[in-house]
Amino acid sequence: LVPMALGTDGGGSIRVPSSFSGLVGLKATFGRVTEGRMIASASTVTNIGPICTSVPDTALSYLLLAGCDPNEPTSVQQGPVTIGDYLTPKESVRGLKVGIYRDWFNHCDPEVKRVCQQSLQWIVDAGAELVDLHIPELNATFIAHITTFLTEISSTYKYDFYEHYRDFNTDTIQYMIFGDSFTAADYTMAARQRTRAIQVMKSVFSQVDVLVTPTTGRTAVPIEPSHLSHGCVDVNSTGKIVRFTVLGNLTGVPGIAIPVGYDSNNLPVSLQLMANWWREDLLFRLSAQIEKRVMKRKPKIFYDILQL
């Protein structure tokens, strides 16, 4: 219905809905897009970014949004904003090194794995090189993100939560109580793990240009009527959904979700690309080549706004 929508991503909330909907979603480097007009619910892990139908639309939206904001401290120190020559012929990715940690990559539902593995061949066909690597301490990093994210949300909305408790749904209540249970020591330990994770990502991007994973570990969850009225608490499903996205939030590296196919229920499957800090241009460069090879399907309910 619109060419571009804005989202806020503290653990995957740009990339996950993009993945479920067959759209392109970009979480830029932390600080790349000013957060001056955003309610900072989890201020050290949350980013504003675009959700679009294509890579070119996403790149243009990024150009409009990105850049230094002198009134926002996290936005001041950043590299130049560029999208590169992402629409050039396939030789534009020749020689690009794309890292994959296969044990982690395969930690998803079989159909997601099948479709994402197919897209790896597209990356090779486009001229890039797949490089196997190991990323340590992913479980510790996942826990550090949960601790950071829920602690910051609980702190931000603490007074609203107790004054308007009845207005919150079940899953939000659970997360608020969970976040409020963490101690200062827990938050400090999470910060230490964040530092370790940043060092790990520096090592990763000294070896490769781009890191590839599935965007989510499963396709979209069915929405039951009770979910709309009361919310849904499914920790296992939520963990699988954000398994690959939270690393980018905790470390601040940019990531893009790009649709690459469908499961047997015709639900979209998405690949995630991550790059070094400030190198969003590499994400556009590779995702544009992947997009050329995707046969997109129209959803059952589709509105052509040009025909309305």
TORNUPA-817179 format. One line per 8 residues: their letters; for each residue x, y negated, z negated of N, C-alpha, C. Coordinates in pm, whole numbers. Layout:
# TORNUPA-817179
A) X:Y:Z:X:Y:Z:X:Y:Z  ...
***
This chain:
# TORNUPA-817179
LVPMALGT) 82:121:0:0:0:0:86:-127:0  209:-116:-50:299:-231:-53:436:-186:-2  515:-278:56:647:-238:107:750:-213:-2  730:-274:-120:826:-258:-228:758:-277:-361  793:-190:-458:744:-205:-595:865:-211:-687  848:-274:-803:955:-282:-901:928:-184:-1014  1033:-122:-1062:1023:-35:-1177:1132:-67:-1277  1115:-16:-1399:1222:-24:-1498:1264:118:-1532
DGGGSIRV) 1392:141:-1538:1447:276:-1550:1537:284:-1672  1485:348:-1780:1565:367:-1900:1612:511:-1917  1550:601:-1839:1589:742:-1845:1555:813:-1714  1506:734:-1616:1469:791:-1488:1339:736:-1433  1284:631:-1493:1148:586:-1459:1136:507:-1330  1245:493:-1255:1239:454:-1115:1257:578:-1028  1360:654:-1059:1396:769:-975:1298:885:-988  1244:911:-1107:1151:1023:-1125:1020:1002:-1048
PSSFSGLV) 949:889:-1065:826:872:-985:854:866:-835  970:814:-797:1007:816:-656:1021:960:-607  1085:1043:-688:1102:1184:-654:967:1253:-639  877:1231:-734:747:1296:-733:659:1248:-617  686:1128:-567:598:1067:-466:659:1067:-326  779:1121:-309:842:1121:-177:891:985:-135  934:904:-232:980:768:-205:1129:754:-238  1185:639:-201:1325:609:-231:1327:514:-350
GLKATFGR) 1402:550:-454:1409:465:-573:1553:441:-613  1586:316:-643:1724:279:-677:1735:226:-819  1822:290:-897:1867:233:-1023:2008:180:-999  2021:50:-994:2151:-9:-964:2243:0:-1086  2368:-41:-1069:2462:-49:-1180:2403:-135:-1291  2426:-94:-1416:2375:-172:-1529:2430:-316:-1521  2338:-413:-1522:2377:-552:-1512:2374:-609:-1371  2358:-522:-1271:2357:-569:-1132:2234:-655:-1104
VTEGRMIA) 2120:-615:-1160:1996:-691:-1145:1963:-753:-1281  1939:-881:-1283:1913:-950:-1409:1792:-893:-1482  1803:-885:-1612:1693:-837:-1696:1631:-952:-1775  1659:-1074:-1732:1616:-1192:-1807:1467:-1205:-1825  1388:-1151:-1731:1242:-1163:-1739:1175:-1030:-1772  1255:-935:-1820:1202:-804:-1855:1190:-789:-2006  1085:-720:-2051:1075:-683:-2192:1173:-570:-2215  1279:-598:-2288:1389:-503:-2304:1355:-398:-2409
SASTVTNI) 1280:-296:-2371:1238:-194:-2466:1355:-107:-2511  1447:-77:-2421:1569:-3:-2454:1683:-74:-2381  1729:-181:-2439:1805:-281:-2364:1940:-235:-2311  2003:-135:-2373:2137:-97:-2326:2135:13:-2221  2018:68:-2189:2011:175:-2088:1911:146:-1976  1840:35:-1984:1730:10:-1890:1771:-84:-1778  1726:-53:-1657:1753:-133:-1538:1624:-162:-1463  1621:-274:-1394:1512:-306:-1300:1559:-265:-1161
GPICTSVP) 1467:-209:-1081:1506:-171:-946:1387:-148:-856  1412:-133:-725:1304:-118:-627:1264:26:-602  1138:44:-567:1085:171:-516:1025:140:-379  1072:208:-276:1031:178:-138:1006:307:-60  960:291:63:931:408:146:1051:453:228  1155:371:238:1269:406:322:1397:348:264  1510:397:313:1640:346:270:1661:201:315  1631:164:441:1648:23:479:1566:-73:393
DTALSYLL) 1441:-37:361:1360:-123:275:1423:-135:136  1477:-25:86:1541:-26:-46:1665:-114:-46  1744:-104:61:1865:-184:72:1833:-334:78  1732:-370:154:1693:-511:165:1638:-562:31  1561:-478:-36:1508:-517:-167:1622:-538:-267  1720:-451:-259:1838:-462:-346:1910:-595:-322  1924:-634:-196:1989:-762:-166:1913:-879:-227  1781:-870:-230:1700:-977:-288:1712:-982:-440
LAGCDPNE) 1728:-866:-503:1724:-857:-649:1861:-875:-714  1965:-827:-648:2097:-815:-712:2171:-948:-715  2264:-956:-809:2351:-1073:-817:2361:-1130:-957  2455:-1218:-973:2485:-1277:-1103:2374:-1371:-1149  2336:-1360:-1275:2244:-1453:-1340:2320:-1517:-1457  2357:-1643:-1447:2436:-1706:-1552:2366:-1709:-1688  2233:-1688:-1687:2159:-1689:-1813:2146:-1551:-1876  2201:-1450:-1810:2192:-1313:-1860:2333:-1258:-1878
PTSVQQGP) 2379:-1240:-2001:2518:-1197:-2025:2558:-1068:-1956  2467:-970:-1949:2504:-842:-1888:2517:-851:-1737  2473:-964:-1678:2473:-979:-1533:2591:-1060:-1481  2669:-1120:-1570:2770:-1217:-1528:2891:-1150:-1463  2947:-1047:-1528:3068:-982:-1477:3030:-867:-1384  3035:-891:-1254:3001:-785:-1159:3072:-804:-1027  3086:-695:-952:3149:-699:-822:3059:-760:-718  3111:-780:-595:3031:-841:-488:2912:-753:-449
VTIGDYLT) 2801:-818:-415:2681:-747:-371:2689:-722:-221  2687:-596:-183:2693:-561:-41:2617:-430:-18  2562:-416:102:2498:-290:138:2579:-216:244  2688:-278:292:2774:-212:389:2705:-191:523  2773:-120:612:2717:-89:744:2644:44:740  2537:48:660:2474:177:633:2393:231:750  2368:150:854:2291:197:968:2379:230:1088  2510:237:1069:2601:271:1177:2593:421:1208
PKESVRGL) 2655:466:1318:2647:609:1354:2700:701:1244  2682:830:1264:2711:926:1158:2858:925:1115  2947:875:1200:3087:867:1161:3108:778:1039  3007:700:1001:3020:609:887:3039:684:756  3003:813:751:3025:889:628:3135:993:646  3199:993:763:3306:1090:785:3421:1064:689  3460:1169:619:3568:1156:522:3522:1119:383  3394:1087:368:3341:1055:235:3342:1182:149
KVGIYRDW) 3392:1171:28:3397:1286:-62:3276:1286:-154  3199:1393:-148:3076:1406:-225:3095:1517:-328  3091:1482:-456:3114:1577:-563:2989:1654:-601  3006:1780:-637:2895:1862:-684:2944:1953:-796  2873:1950:-907:2898:2043:-1017:2790:2149:-1007  2823:2263:-947:2721:2360:-905:2645:2421:-1022  2712:2446:-1134:2642:2502:-1250:2531:2408:-1296  2555:2279:-1289:2455:2179:-1327:2353:2161:-1216
FNHCDPEV) 2400:2154:-1093:2314:2137:-976:2207:2245:-971  2245:2366:-1008:2153:2481:-999:2060:2492:-1119  2070:2399:-1214:1989:2405:-1336:1852:2341:-1310  1778:2399:-1216:1647:2344:-1177:1561:2459:-1127  1435:2431:-1098:1345:2534:-1047:1395:2587:-912  1368:2714:-881:1420:2775:-757:1386:2698:-630  1263:2649:-620:1225:2579:-497:1297:2444:-485  1317:2376:-596:1393:2252:-594:1537:2280:-550
KRVCQQSL) 1593:2386:-604:1729:2427:-567:1739:2457:-418  1642:2532:-367:1644:2570:-225:1644:2449:-134  1554:2355:-160:1542:2237:-73:1665:2148:-86  1715:2130:-208:1831:2043:-228:1956:2105:-166  1971:2237:-174:2086:2302:-111:2083:2285:41  1964:2286:99:1951:2262:243:2004:2124:278  1976:2025:194:2022:1889:222:2173:1875:208  2237:1964:132:2383:1961:123:2446:1988:260
QWIVDAGA) 2383:2075:338:2435:2102:472:2422:1979:560  2316:1900:541:2303:1776:617:2419:1682:587  2459:1678:459:2570:1592:419:2698:1634:490  2721:1766:497:2839:1817:566:2830:1789:716  2711:1810:775:2692:1786:918:2716:1639:953  2689:1550:860:2709:1407:885:2856:1368:878  2941:1459:832:3084:1432:831:3146:1415:695  3065:1422:589:3119:1409:454:3175:1543:407
ELVDLHIP) 3256:1537:303:3319:1657:248:3263:1685:108  3217:1810:87:3170:1851:-45:3289:1893:-130  3295:1842:-252:3405:1872:-344:3347:1929:-472  3384:2050:-506:3340:2110:-632:3417:2050:-748  3345:2018:-855:3410:1964:-974:3334:2006:-1098  3392:1976:-1213:3332:2011:-1342:3308:1883:-1421  3188:1872:-1480:3155:1756:-1563:3131:1807:-1705  3222:1776:-1798:3210:1830:-1934:3109:1752:-2020
ELNATFIA) 3065:1813:-2127:2988:1750:-2234:2853:1694:-2189  2791:1759:-2092:2663:1709:-2042:2552:1721:-2147  2552:1828:-2223:2450:1842:-2327:2465:1735:-2434  2589:1709:-2475:2613:1604:-2575:2573:1468:-2521  2597:1445:-2393:2559:1318:-2331:2408:1305:-2324  2339:1416:-2294:2192:1415:-2290:2136:1377:-2427  2189:1437:-2533:2143:1407:-2668:2176:1262:-2706  2292:1215:-2665:2330:1076:-2693:2234:979:-2627
HITTFLTE) 2190:1011:-2505:2093:924:-2439:1960:924:-2513  1910:1041:-2550:1783:1049:-2623:1791:966:-2752  1900:980:-2824:1917:906:-2949:1917:756:-2924  1992:713:-2825:2000:570:-2792:1866:516:-2745  1806:585:-2650:1681:540:-2587:1568:529:-2689  1546:636:-2767:1434:636:-2861:1459:542:-2979  1583:529:-3024:1614:435:-3132:1585:292:-3089  1625:257:-2967:1604:120:-2920:1456:90:-2895
ISSTYKYD) 1384:187:-2840:1240:167:-2819:1168:151:-2953  1201:238:-3047:1138:232:-3179:1166:98:-3247  1287:49:-3232:1322:-80:-3292:1247:-195:-3227  1233:-189:-3094:1167:-298:-3020:1018:-308:-3054  951:-193:-3063:806:-192:-3078:759:-153:-3218  849:-157:-3313:818:-108:-3448:697:-177:-3508  692:-308:-3504:582:-381:-3567:453:-366:-3488  462:-365:-3354:343:-342:-3272:287:-202:-3297
FYEHYRDF) 377:-108:-3317:335:30:-3338:251:45:-3464  296:-14:-3571:223:1:-3698:96:-86:-3701  94:-196:-3630:-25:-281:-3628:-131:-230:-3532  -87:-157:-3426:-182:-111:-3323:-168:39:-3301  -150:111:-3409:-125:255:-3403:-231:329:-3321  -357:294:-3338:-467:364:-3272:-470:339:-3121  -398:239:-3075:-396:209:-2932:-291:289:-2856  -204:358:-2929:-99:438:-2864:-149:581:-2841
NTDTIQYM) -104:642:-2727:-144:780:-2703:-48:877:-2772  -79:1005:-2762:-11:1107:-2841:139:1113:-2814  178:1113:-2686:320:1127:-2655:399:1006:-2701  341:886:-2687:410:766:-2732:427:765:-2884  324:808:-2955:333:817:-3102:447:911:-3142  455:1026:-3075:561:1121:-3109:698:1060:-3086  717:994:-2972:848:936:-2941:883:823:-3037  785:744:-3076:810:635:-3169:853:689:-3306
IFGDSFTA) 783:790:-3354:819:850:-3483:955:916:-3476  980:985:-3368:1109:1051:-3347:1222:948:-3347  1202:838:-3272:1304:733:-3265:1329:667:-3399  1223:652:-3478:1235:587:-3609:1309:675:-3709  1320:805:-3679:1385:896:-3772:1537:895:-3760  1590:840:-3650:1735:836:-3634:1797:734:-3729  1918:765:-3775:1989:677:-3868:2092:593:-3793  2150:497:-3864:2258:417:-3807:2376:506:-3768
ADYTMAAR) 2400:608:-3848:2509:702:-3817:2481:777:-3687  2355:817:-3665:2317:885:-3542:2343:794:-3421  2301:668:-3434:2317:573:-3324:2466:548:-3296  2547:542:-3401:2691:522:-3384:2755:641:-3315  2715:763:-3354:2768:883:-3289:2729:887:-3141  2607:843:-3111:2563:837:-2972:2648:737:-2893  2682:625:-2956:2766:524:-2890:2905:580:-2861  2957:660:-2953:3087:723:-2930:3081:821:-2813
QRTRAIQV) 2971:898:-2807:2956:992:-2696:2939:916:-2564  2873:803:-2568:2859:720:-2448:2998:680:-2395  3086:639:-2485:3222:603:-2444:3292:721:-2378  3276:840:-2437:3335:960:-2378:3275:988:-2240  3143:972:-2227:3077:997:-2098:3124:899:-1991  3146:774:-2029:3197:674:-1935:3336:714:-1886  3420:763:-1976:3553:809:-1936:3544:929:-1842  3447:1018:-1867:3426:1133:-1779:3387:1085:-1640
MKSVFSQV) 3298:988:-1631:3254:938:-1501:3367:865:-1428  3453:797:-1502:3571:736:-1439:3658:844:-1375  3673:957:-1444:3750:1067:-1389:3682:1126:-1266  3549:1142:-1273:3474:1196:-1159:3495:1110:-1035  3483:978:-1050:3490:890:-934:3634:855:-895  3729:909:-967:3867:904:-918:3893:1020:-823  3802:1120:-824:3816:1237:-737:3723:1234:-617  3603:1174:-634:3504:1172:-527:3444:1032:-515
DVLVTPTT) 3375:1009:-401:3309:880:-378:3167:879:-431  3100:993:-418:2959:1006:-455:2940:1138:-529  2849:1138:-626:2811:1260:-698:2668:1295:-660  2641:1423:-631:2509:1465:-585:2448:1564:-683  2318:1545:-712:2240:1637:-795:2096:1635:-743  2013:1731:-783:1869:1709:-765:1828:1585:-847  1723:1516:-805:1676:1403:-886:1606:1454:-1011  1521:1553:-994:1450:1613:-1107:1465:1764:-1101
GRTAVPIE) 1447:1830:-1214:1460:1975:-1220:1337:2049:-1174  1228:1977:-1150:1103:2037:-1104:1027:1933:-1022  923:1979:-951:838:1885:-879:731:1830:-974  643:1748:-922:547:1675:-1005:460:1767:-1090  433:1722:-1211:352:1798:-1306:204:1774:-1278  121:1878:-1277:-24:1857:-1258:-80:1767:-1368  -168:1676:-1331:-231:1585:-1427:-367:1640:-1466  -380:1680:-1590:-507:1730:-1641:-592:1613:-1693
PSHLSHGC) -725:1627:-1697:-810:1519:-1748:-771:1475:-1889  -729:1568:-1973:-692:1533:-2111:-566:1447:-2115  -480:1461:-2014:-359:1380:-2011:-392:1231:-1997  -498:1202:-1923:-534:1063:-1898:-593:997:-2023  -661:1075:-2103:-726:1018:-2220:-641:1025:-2346  -556:1128:-2356:-481:1148:-2480:-329:1155:-2462  -282:1155:-2337:-141:1173:-2315:-104:1320:-2314  24:1348:-2292:70:1487:-2285:206:1498:-2353
VDVNSTGK) 219:1593:-2444:346:1618:-2511:398:1754:-2463  499:1752:-2378:560:1874:-2327:710:1849:-2318  778:1872:-2429:920:1840:-2439:1002:1918:-2338  969:2045:-2317:1046:2127:-2223:1036:2074:-2081  915:2038:-2040:896:1984:-1906:965:1849:-1891  953:1763:-1993:1018:1633:-1987:1169:1647:-1977  1225:1740:-2053:1369:1764:-2047:1414:1808:-1910  1334:1892:-1845:1369:1937:-1710:1357:1824:-1609
IVRFTVLG) 1259:1737:-1629:1237:1627:-1536:1352:1527:-1538  1403:1493:-1656:1506:1388:-1667:1647:1446:-1683  1663:1575:-1663:1791:1641:-1686:1906:1574:-1609  1879:1530:-1486:1985:1477:-1400:1992:1325:-1398  1892:1258:-1451:1886:1112:-1437:1951:1036:-1552  1948:1093:-1675:1989:1014:-1792:2138:984:-1794  2219:1064:-1725:2363:1037:-1720:2390:898:-1664  2316:860:-1561:2333:727:-1502:2292:616:-1596
NLTGVPGI) 2188:639:-1676:2143:537:-1770:2244:516:-1882  2298:625:-1937:2390:612:-2050:2523:551:-2008  2569:583:-1887:2699:534:-1843:2690:407:-1759  2571:377:-1706:2553:255:-1628:2584:266:-1480  2619:386:-1430:2651:399:-1288:2523:395:-1205  2532:351:-1078:2412:344:-996:2370:479:-942  2239:494:-919:2186:618:-864:2066:591:-775  2051:673:-673:1938:658:-581:1870:793:-562
AIPVGYDS) 1737:793:-560:1658:913:-532:1613:907:-387  1642:1014:-313:1609:1017:-170:1532:1146:-140  1411:1137:-84:1334:1260:-55:1402:1345:50  1404:1479:28:1472:1569:122:1386:1686:167  1261:1695:120:1177:1806:163:1062:1830:68  1004:1951:77:883:1982:2:890:2125:-50  816:2150:-161:807:2286:-211:688:2356:-145  657:2477:-189:551:2556:-125:412:2498:-147
NNLPVSLQ) 400:2406:-245:272:2338:-269:265:2202:-201  360:2177:-110:367:2052:-36:400:1932:-125  464:1957:-239:505:1849:-329:648:1807:-295  677:1677:-296:809:1628:-254:921:1675:-347  1037:1699:-287:1161:1730:-358:1262:1622:-323  1342:1582:-421:1430:1466:-403:1573:1498:-445  1668:1437:-374:1809:1448:-407:1854:1316:-471  1941:1326:-572:1996:1206:-635:2143:1190:-597
LMANWWRE) 2179:1068:-559:2318:1033:-533:2360:931:-637  2479:949:-697:2535:852:-789:2673:811:-738  2712:686:-766:2842:636:-721:2908:558:-833  3030:514:-807:3105:435:-904:3033:304:-932  3062:243:-1046:3003:115:-1082:3021:14:-968  2914:-55:-933:2909:-161:-833:2917:-111:-689  2915:22:-665:2929:75:-529:2796:127:-475  2694:47:-490:2563:82:-433:2572:99:-282
DLLFRLSA) 2667:31:-218:2681:41:-72:2707:185:-29  2781:262:-110:2805:402:-77:2677:484:-82  2588:449:-175:2461:521:-186:2376:497:-61  2371:373:-13:2295:344:109:2360:411:230  2491:412:232:2566:470:344:2534:618:362  2531:694:253:2505:837:263:2356:868:271  2275:799:193:2131:829:192:2066:796:326  2119:696:399:2065:665:532:2085:781:628
QIEKRVMK) 2199:850:614:2225:966:700:2136:1084:662  2110:1102:533:2021:1209:488:1879:1182:536  1834:1057:525:1697:1021:561:1668:1053:708  1768:1040:795:1748:1066:938:1709:1211:964  1743:1299:872:1722:1443:891:1597:1496:821  1526:1408:751:1408:1450:674:1282:1435:758  1202:1541:763:1072:1535:830:967:1504:723  924:1379:716:829:1339:612:686:1376:652
RKPKIFYD) 609:1413:552:468:1448:573:379:1343:506  266:1319:566:170:1228:504:98:1300:390  73:1232:278:-4:1294:170:-149:1313:211  -221:1395:134:-361:1422:167:-443:1294:167  -414:1205:73:-482:1075:69:-382:970:116  -407:911:233:-311:820:294:-383:698:349  -332:579:315:-388:455:366:-286:388:455  -322:365:580:-236:290:672:-273:143:662
ILQL) -191:65:592:-228:-74:565:-233:-157:691  -168:-112:798:-172:-186:923:-306:-168:994  -380:-63:954:-509:-36:1016:-627:-80:930  -601:-131:810:-710:-173:722:-769:-306:767
***
